[in-house]
Amino acid sequence: KGLSDSAVKDSFIFISTFHDGIYRSADGTQTWENVGINGNYFAVSGENIYATHHTGIYHSIDNGSNWELVGLNDNSFYGIVAFDNSVIAGVFNNGFFYSSDNGRNWRTINEGLDSIPHNIADITIKDGYLYAAIDDLSIWKRSISNITGSNANNEKVPEDFILYQNYPNPFNPTTI
């Protein structure tokens, strides 16, 4: 059988096997329940659980009771990581894909790679960076803000402003 990944969410522990599907335990591993889909890798963020399978990426918001196929169909996956409502998946021979809407829409994020990796051993996020172990013992590092297009260090947007009359108006010298 063999285990391929594990995840913890709330009081549930999830494991995936290479051939027998995804299981969860709500009682500290005393009993296990098959949740009905096969999967290889997990990612958990907030209420969201993501699982990869060769048919695509699945998403659950009810601790694995129900799963929805959300995208990247017919691929071989080598890792997945989630944060907020965003997901990054490593795909065999296709590199990395990013979704900012729980897996509904995807775009490639392979900028900065010398070539598209064949194998992605692991993906993790630490201190605002994505780290991925790829072909031939290489590590790819990329800023999450570079991927998402946002920067947590941006200045705050003002909550209100006041516009005062500009006297005199240089385009209408009769304005008082």
C-alpha positions as CSV (number, residue, x, y, z in Angstrom):
1,K,0.0,0.0,0.0
2,G,2.4,2.7,1.2
3,L,1.6,6.2,2.4
4,S,2.1,9.2,0.2
5,D,1.1,12.2,2.3
6,S,-0.6,13.3,5.5
7,A,-2.4,16.4,6.8
8,V,-4.1,17.6,9.9
9,K,-7.2,19.7,10.0
10,D,-9.2,20.5,13.1
11,S,-9.6,17.2,14.9
12,F,-9.1,15.1,11.7
13,I,-6.0,13.4,10.6
14,F,-5.8,12.6,6.8
15,I,-3.5,10.1,5.1
16,S,-3.3,9.2,1.4
17,T,-2.1,5.9,0.1
18,F,-0.7,5.2,-3.3
19,H,-3.4,2.8,-4.3
20,D,-6.2,2.6,-1.7
21,G,-7.4,6.2,-1.5
22,I,-7.6,8.9,1.2
23,Y,-8.5,8.0,4.8
24,R,-9.3,10.2,7.8
25,S,-9.4,9.6,11.5
26,A,-11.4,11.7,14.0
27,D,-10.3,9.7,17.1
28,G,-6.5,10.1,17.1
29,T,-5.8,7.2,14.6
30,Q,-7.8,4.6,16.5
31,T,-10.2,4.1,13.5
32,W,-9.9,5.2,9.8
33,E,-12.6,6.0,7.3
34,N,-12.1,6.0,3.5
35,V,-13.4,9.3,2.3
36,G,-14.2,8.0,-1.2
37,I,-11.5,9.4,-3.5
38,N,-8.0,8.4,-4.4
39,G,-5.3,11.0,-3.9
40,N,-1.6,11.4,-3.6
41,Y,-0.9,14.7,-1.9
42,F,-2.7,17.1,0.4
43,A,-2.8,20.8,1.3
44,V,-4.9,22.4,4.0
45,S,-5.7,26.1,4.5
46,G,-8.5,27.3,6.7
47,E,-11.6,25.3,5.8
48,N,-10.1,24.2,2.5
49,I,-8.6,20.8,1.9
50,Y,-7.1,20.0,-1.5
51,A,-6.1,16.6,-2.7
52,T,-4.3,15.6,-6.0
53,H,-5.1,12.6,-8.1
54,H,-4.3,11.8,-11.8
55,T,-7.8,13.0,-12.7
56,G,-7.1,16.5,-11.3
57,I,-7.3,18.5,-8.1
58,Y,-10.1,17.9,-5.6
59,H,-11.4,20.4,-3.1
60,S,-13.4,19.8,0.1
61,I,-14.8,22.3,2.6
62,D,-16.4,19.7,4.9
63,N,-13.4,17.8,6.3
64,G,-13.4,15.4,3.4
65,S,-17.1,14.3,3.5
66,N,-17.6,15.6,0.0
67,W,-15.0,16.4,-2.8
68,E,-15.3,18.5,-6.0
69,L,-13.0,18.1,-8.9
70,V,-11.8,21.7,-9.5
71,G,-9.2,21.6,-12.2
72,L,-5.9,20.6,-13.8
73,N,-7.5,17.4,-15.1
74,D,-5.5,14.5,-16.3
75,N,-2.1,15.4,-14.9
76,S,0.5,13.7,-12.6
77,F,1.1,15.7,-9.5
78,Y,4.2,16.0,-7.3
79,G,3.1,18.2,-4.5
80,I,0.6,20.8,-3.5
81,V,0.5,23.7,-1.1
82,A,-2.3,26.0,0.0
83,F,-2.7,29.4,1.6
84,D,-5.7,31.7,2.0
85,N,-7.9,30.7,-1.0
86,S,-4.8,30.0,-3.1
87,V,-3.2,26.8,-4.3
88,I,0.1,26.0,-5.9
89,A,0.5,22.6,-7.5
90,G,3.6,20.9,-9.0
91,V,2.8,18.9,-12.2
92,F,5.0,16.3,-13.7
93,N,6.7,17.7,-16.9
94,N,4.6,20.9,-16.7
95,G,6.1,22.8,-13.8
96,F,4.0,24.8,-11.4
97,F,0.5,26.1,-11.5
98,Y,-1.2,28.8,-9.3
99,S,-4.9,29.3,-8.5
100,S,-6.2,32.2,-6.4
101,D,-9.8,31.0,-6.3
102,N,-9.7,27.6,-4.7
103,G,-8.7,25.8,-7.8
104,R,-11.3,27.1,-10.3
105,N,-8.8,28.8,-12.5
106,W,-5.1,28.1,-13.0
107,R,-2.1,29.8,-14.5
108,T,1.5,28.7,-14.9
109,I,4.2,30.2,-12.6
110,N,7.3,28.8,-14.2
111,E,9.1,32.2,-14.5
112,G,12.6,32.0,-13.2
113,L,13.1,28.3,-13.9
114,D,15.9,27.4,-16.3
115,S,13.7,24.6,-17.7
116,I,10.4,23.0,-16.8
117,P,11.2,20.4,-14.1
118,H,10.3,16.8,-14.7
119,N,10.2,15.9,-11.1
120,I,9.0,18.0,-8.1
121,A,9.9,16.2,-4.9
122,D,8.2,18.7,-2.5
123,I,6.7,22.1,-2.2
124,T,6.5,24.3,0.9
125,I,5.9,27.9,1.9
126,K,8.1,29.6,4.5
127,D,8.5,33.3,5.4
128,G,6.8,34.6,2.3
129,Y,8.6,32.3,-0.2
130,L,7.7,29.2,-2.1
131,Y,10.4,26.5,-2.0
132,A,10.4,23.5,-4.3
133,A,12.7,20.6,-4.5
134,I,13.0,19.9,-8.2
135,D,15.1,17.9,-10.7
136,D,18.7,16.8,-9.7
137,L,18.6,18.1,-6.1
138,S,17.8,21.7,-7.1
139,I,15.8,24.1,-4.9
140,W,13.6,26.7,-6.6
141,K,12.8,29.8,-4.4
142,R,10.2,32.3,-5.4
143,S,8.5,35.1,-3.5
144,I,4.8,34.5,-2.9
145,S,4.1,38.2,-3.6
146,N,5.7,37.7,-7.0
147,I,3.4,34.8,-7.7
148,T,0.2,36.4,-6.3
149,G,0.9,39.9,-7.6
150,S,0.4,41.4,-4.1
151,N,2.9,42.8,-1.7
152,A,2.2,42.7,2.0
153,N,4.5,45.7,2.5
154,N,2.4,48.0,0.3
155,E,1.4,51.2,2.0
156,K,-2.1,51.3,3.4
157,V,-4.8,52.9,1.3
158,P,-6.3,56.0,2.9
159,E,-9.7,55.5,4.5
160,D,-10.9,59.0,3.6
161,F,-9.6,62.2,2.0
162,I,-10.6,65.8,1.7
163,L,-10.4,67.8,-1.6
164,Y,-10.2,71.5,-1.1
165,Q,-11.1,74.1,-3.6
166,N,-8.0,75.3,-5.5
167,Y,-7.9,79.2,-5.7
168,P,-7.3,80.7,-8.0
169,N,-8.1,78.4,-10.9
170,P,-5.2,78.8,-13.4
171,F,-7.5,77.7,-16.3
172,N,-10.2,80.2,-15.3
173,P,-8.7,83.4,-13.9
174,T,-12.1,84.9,-13.1
175,T,-12.7,82.2,-10.4
176,I,-12.6,83.8,-6.9
